[in-house]
């Protein structure tokens, strides 16, 4: 008869407990796998729909151009740049009382549209109106 059990003997899980833990983990992995399969099916459907839209657009000869900046905002920035030769997004944010990040997005968008050009001086990016040649 053992009166004192060592701490190691008390902490050893039984074979049944190990099997239960294994079954629980297996069930969790099976559920996660089903969720992943469902997500993949939805992504494939979305991809198929996007391809259909792209095909429709290309067969119709339409061009899709996203306009993120309103014409009023563009005109406002152009007016500011007509008064000041070059401006940073930080300076524009103070003038327009908007976040610097939002102003930076506007300036970059106008640059990609060909309205502005930029140059960097001492880690600051200055934007100015593009000169017509």
N, C-alpha and C positions, 0 to 999 in steps of 0.2 A: 504494500500500500504506500502510495506516494503522498506525502503530506505537503511538501514544498515543490511547486512546479517552477521550472526556470522560466525567465521572461521570454526566452526564445520559443519555448514550446507553446506558450500562451498566445503568441502573435502569429503563429503559422496558420494560414487559412486552410480549411479543409478542401478536399478535392471537389466537393459539392459547391462550395463558395466560389472556387476558381471557375468552375463550369458556369455558374450563374453570371459571374462578371463577364466571362467570355461571350455568353449568349446576349447579354445586354449591349456589349460593344459591337457585336455582330449586327444586332437589330439597329443600332444607331448608324452604323456604316451603310446598311441597306436603305434606311430612310434617306440618308444624305445622297446616296447614289440615285435614288428615285427623283429627288429634288433636282439634282444635276441634269438628269435625263430630261426632265420637264423643262428646265431652263434652256437646254440645247434645242429642244423642239420649238420653243417660242422664238429663239434667236434665228433658227432656220426659216421659220415662217416670215419673220420680219425681213430677213435678207432676201427672201423670194419676193416679197412685196416691193422692196426697194428696187430690185432688178426690174420688176414689171414697170414701175414708175419711170426708171431711167430709160427703158426701152421705148415707152410711150413718148417720153420727151424727145428722145433722139429721132424717132420716126416722124414726129410732127415738126421737127426742125426748130424747136423752141430752145431758148437759152435761159437758164435759171441763174439769176444773180441775186445774192442775198444783200439786202440793204440794211445794215445795222445802224447807220447814222441817219437821222432825219435831215432833211434839206435845211431846216431852220438851224440846226446845230452846226452844220457845215458852213452855212452863211455867216453865223456868228463867229466861228473860228477864223474864217477868211477875213472878216472885218478886223478882228484883233490883229491878225498877221499883216494886214495892210498898214496898220498904225505902227506896229513893231516889226522890225525886219525878221527876227528869229525869236522863238520862244521855247521853253522847256515845258514838259507836262506839269511840273511843279508850279511854274509861273502861271500857266493857264488855269490850273486848279484854283489858285488864289483869286484870279480875276473872275472866273465863272462860279466860284463858290461850290465846287464839286470835288469829289475825291480825285486824288492824283492818278489812281489806277484807272478810273473811268475816262479821265482826260487823255491818259496814255493810250487807251484803247481807241478813242476817237482819232487821235493823231496818227496812230499806226494804220488805222483803217483808211484815212484820207491819203496816207502815203502809198498804200497798196493800190488805191484807186487812181494814183497819178496826179493828185491835186497838190500834194506837198512833197518836199524832199528834205532829207535830214543829214546832219553831220554831227560828229561827236568831238567835243572839246573838253578835255580834263574830266572825263567820266560823265559828262552831261551831254544829253542828246538834244540838239537844237533843231526845231522844225521851221521851215519857211516855205512860202508859196513857190511852186515850181515855175521857173521862168520859161515862157514860150520861146522856142527857137525858130 
